[in-house]
Amino acid sequence: MPPIQAKVEGRGNGIKTAIPNLSEVARALGRPPSYLIKYFGFELGAQTSINESTDRYLVNGVHDQPKLQDSLDGFINKFVLCGSCKNPETVIIITKDGNLIRDCKACGQRTSIDPRSKLATYIEKNPPESAKGSGKKKKSATASANVVGGGMSISDIASGNKKTTEPKEDEGENSDDDALTRKINAEASALPTAQPIDDDDWAVDVSEEAVRKRALELEALNLENGGDSAFDQFGEWLLEFGEDKDELPNDVEIYKKALELEIHEDVNTVQVLAQTLFDEEIVQQIAQHKGLLTKIITTPKHEKAFLGGLERFLGKDKPELLSQISKILLQVYENDIVDEETIKDWGSKVSKKYVSKEISKKVKKAAKPFIEWLNQADEESSDEESD
């Protein structure tokens, strides 16, 4: 694999870093160039520019070659190497539930890609050809056929070895490929194997390090715009503050951002908030964000969108919190964020609008005690009035 190249262009506020050989590197890894440049942008916190017709890829700001190479190593570990045998001969598959899987052609294992990564959302909206059933890729475009070049071998990256490999002279296409394949298999066999994920587990979206899905999965909004809509920008802006929700801007600043993007009245904005404002402390956090939520949630459609966002957050991102759903809904109810009738209507129907029907059933089943409590409270109130 060739080493990544960096060329700084421009000056002042318009300074950018061009990556002249990005397509070559992407071809060696068997991944679209857009995945690499988007990953660089997410990791470096910079805007990117893609022009496939002219083969020109830019990252705003000054980024030297070692910094880009470190980011590239991270991309390879997360999106190329098999999570089990560390072989690079993988393709990305998108399951019917929207989960990303690395399908290894060497060991046959299927290991999940960490869904918390911003690039995971981009890939779901821009699936690779392999996920579209486009057939086999050319041999020259596979990762295993290009693991040694002017840069570091993928096996070295997998093992944490930072020593670069010297370029080798051509010895003919077939002999070179056979030698490289033997090199990969020999190095990969010495690596520890990971436990395979149980395909029958409904929470198959967890990674092998038991990391569960991040709050934001904007595909729930059914936005088919390649990840560049105002809602995507809003969600990504909120995620830039990290996993610690205490680091989020205050409600006023969040509302101003929605106002700036002209999405403060849209129901999709409510779905984004339901998936980005909360973490394991959601029971306490709902009351903390009451001002923002009651400001934006103004109609029954907004209320349904918020419950739909929570359904996705709890069903896909944080299924370990399903046991707390009654406490969560109680906070939503007592803080006048969603009307009682809307909650009861939502809880009485299984829908695949926000998640799969299987997950929706699990969420609604967990919420059943709270829905029954609401119905019982209504009956008792009616009895008292009749008396």
N, C-alpha and C positions, 0 to 999 in steps of 0.2 A: 504494500500500500504506500503510495507516495506521501511525503510529509505535506501537511497543510501549508499553503503559502499565504502571506499577508502583504498587502500593498496599500499604504496610506495615501489618500488622495484629498485634495482640497485644503482649506485652512479655515480657521475661525469656527463659527457655528456650523459651517457646511462641511466640516472635515468628516471623512468616512474611511472605512477600511474595506478594500476590495479583496476578494478571495479568488484569484485567477483560475486555480485548478480545482474548484469545488466539485464540478461535474465529474472530474476524474476520480476524486476521492469517493464521491457518492457511488459511482459505478463499481469501484473496488469493494464497497461495502454491500452492494446490492440494495440500496435504498435511494429513493428520489432525492435530488439535490435540495428540493424545497424543505425536506425534513431537517437536513443539516443546518441550513441557514436560519430556519425558524428556531431550532434548538439553540444556536449561538445567540440569537436575539433574546430568547427567554433567559438563558443562563447569564448573559452579560448585561441584561436590563437595557437593551438598546433596540431601536427600530431597525427593521431590515428592509431590503429592496430586492425583488426577484424579477429578472427578465430572462426567461428561458430561451426566447428567440435569439438573443444576442449572447447567451451564456454568461451573463453578468450578474454577480451576486454581491451585495454590499451590506455592511453593518455600520450603523452610525457610530461615530466616535473613533478613537485610536485604540487598536487592539493588536498587540504584537503577536508574533508567531507562537511563542511558548504558551501564551494565554489561550489562543485558539486551539492549540494542540491538546491542552488539558481538557478543554471543553469537548473536543472530538473524542478523547478517551472516555469521557463520561457518557457520550452518546453511544459509543460502541458497547460499553458495559450494560447500558440500560435498554438499548433498542436493537442490538445486533446479536450479541453472544447468547447462546442457550443458557437459561438459568440453571440447568441441571449439569450438562457435560462441558459447558463453556466453549462449544464449537460454534464458529460463526455461520455455519450453513443453516440459516433459519429464514423463514418468511413470516411476515406479520399477517395474522388472521383476525378478523373482527367477528365476534360471536353475535348471535341474534339479540343478546342483551346489551350489546354495545361495548363489551369488554375486549381488550387487546391481548392477543396471545402470540408468543413466539413459537412457531411450529418448527422443531428441529428435524432436519432431514438426516442427521447423523445417528442420534440416539432414539428418535421417535417421541421424545417427551414434548409436552406442551406446557410452557411456563408463562405466567401472566406478566404483563408489563405494568409497572407501577402507575396506577391511574391518577395519582396526584400530580403527575407531571403535566405542565401546561401543554407540552407537545402531544400528549395523549389525546387531548381534546381536538387538537388540530388534525391529527391522523384520522380520528373518527369522522371528521368532516371531509377529509381529503384522503380516502383510502388508497393504499398501494394497488398496483395492478394485480398482485397476487391475491388480494382480498376481493377483487372483482371477478376472479375466475378467468383471468386473461390467458392462462396457460403457462407453460414453462418459460423461464427467462433464459437468455443466452448464457452460455457457460462463462463467457468473459465478464459477465456482470455479477457473478456470484462472489460472495466474500471470500470463500475458501480458495478461489483461484487467484486471489490478489493479496494474500496476507503478507507477502514479503516484497518490499520495494525500497524506495529511498527513505522511508520512514520506519515505524515500528511495526512488528508483526502483531496481529490481533491476539495471538496466543500470549505474547509478552504482556499485552494490556490486560488480558484475563487473569494472568498470574501476578500482576502488580509490578512487573519488571519494567523499569523505565529506560533500560539500555536500548538504543536503536540498533537496527540490523543493517549491515552494509548491503548495498545493492549487489545483485548477482547478475552475471552475464547470461544471456539467453542460451539455452541448451536445446531448443526445440520445444514446441508447444506441449506435446504429449509428455515428454520426459520431465519437463519443469512442473507441470501440473501434478504428475504422479509423486514427484519428490515433495512438493508442498503438501499434498494430501497426507503423505506418510508423516511429515513433520507435525502437522496439525493433530493427527490422531495420536501420535506418540506423546505430545505435550498435553493434550486434553485428557488422556487416560490417567495422567499423574495428578490431575486436579480432583479435589473432593467433590462428590456428587451430592446434589440437594434432594430433599424429599419431594416426590411428585405431588401435584395438586390433585385432589379427588374431584373428578369431573362431575360426580353426583352431588357435590356440596353446592347448595343454592348460593352460597357466598363465594363462588369461584373467582370473583373479581379481586380477592386479596392476593398480595404478592407473597413470595416465599418467605419474606421476613415478617409476615403477618401484618403488613401495612394495608390498611383499608382505604377505600376510595375517598378522594378528596371531595370537599363539598361541591365545588363547581364542576358540573358536567353540562355545559351549555347546549349539548345536543338535545336536552330535554325541551328546549325552546323551539325545536324544529326549525332552526334558522339555517337555510341552505345557502350561505354566502361565503364559505371558506374561512370563517373565523374572523371576519373584519367588520362585523356589525357594531353598532353602538352598544348593544347588550354584551357582546364579547369584550369590548373595550372596558365597559363598566365592571364586569366580572374579573377581568385580568388586573384591573387597577386595584380592586379590593384584595386580590390574592397576593399582590406585590408586598403587602405588609407582613407576610409570613404566616406561620401556623398559629402563633400566639394571638388570639382574638383581642387581647388587651391592647395590642399595638394598632388596632384599627383606628381610623379617624373617628371623631365624634359624629353623632347623628346629623348634626347641622352640615358638616363637611361632606358627608355621604350624600345628603339630599342636594347640596349645591352641585355635586358632581353629576348626579342624575339630571338636574336642571340644565347644566351645561351641555350635556349630551342630548337634551330634549327628549328624555325617556321617562320623566318623572310621573307621567300619567299612564304609562303602558303596563298592562298586566304581566308582560314578560320580565319587567324590572322586578316585580314582586317575586317571581320565581328565582331570579338571580340572588336576591337578598336572602331568601329562605335557604339557599345552598351555600352562602358565603359568610353569613354573620355569626354562625354558631359552631360550637364544637362539643366536647363532652359535658360542658357546663351549660348546655342549652336551657335547662330548667330555670336557672338564674338569669341567663342572658336575655330571655324574651322580655322580661319586665324592664331590663336595662335599655332595650331598644323600642320601648313602647311608643315614644314620641315620634320616631322615624316611621314605624310601621303604621300607626294610626293616621299619619300624614299622607302616606302613599296608598294605603289600602282604603279605598273610598266607595267601592261598589261590590255587589255580590260576586262579580267576575274576578275582581281583585282578591276577594276572600278565597274563592275556589283555587285561584292560581297560587296563593300562599300555601294552602293545604297541600296542593299538588307538589310544590317545591319541597315542603316538609316530608311528604311521602317519598320523594326521591332521595332526599338527604338521609332519612332513617332507613329506608328499604335497601338502598344501594351503597351509600357512602358510610353510614354508621349503623349497621344492623345490630351491633351490640347494645345500642341505645333503645331498641324496640321495647324492652321491658319497662322503660320510663315513659312510654308514650302517653299514658293516662295523666301523669304529672305535667307533661309538656302541653297537652291539649287543655288541661285545667288552667295553665298560665295564659294560653291563648284566649280562652273563654273569659277568665276573670279580668284580664287587662283590656277587654273590649276590642280585641284585634279582629276576631271573626265572630259573626253572629251564631247563636245557638242552633238555629235552623240549618244554617249552612254546614255546620259541623256534623249534625245528624244526617243530613242528606249525603255528605261526603262519606261518612262512615258506613252507610247502608249499601253502598254500591262498589263493586269491583270494577276497576277501569284500567285500560292499558294506555291511557293518554300520557301519563308521565313515566310509568315503569311497565315492566311486563306484567301480565295477569297473575303469574305465580307470585311475584313479589308484592303486588297489590293485595292479594289474598292474605299474605303474611302480615302486612301492615294493618289491614282492616280487622283481622282476627285479634291482633294485639290491642287495637283501639276499642274492641267490642265492650269491655267492662265500663269504659268511660261513656260510651254512647248509651249503654243501658242505664247508667247513673243519671244521665240527662233525661232520659225518658221517664224514669222513676220519679225524678224530682218534679217533672211536669204533671204526672198523675197525682202526686201528693198535693201539689198546688191546686189542681182542679178539685180534688176532694175537699180541701179546706174552704174553697170558694162556695161549693155547693152546700156545705154545712152552714 
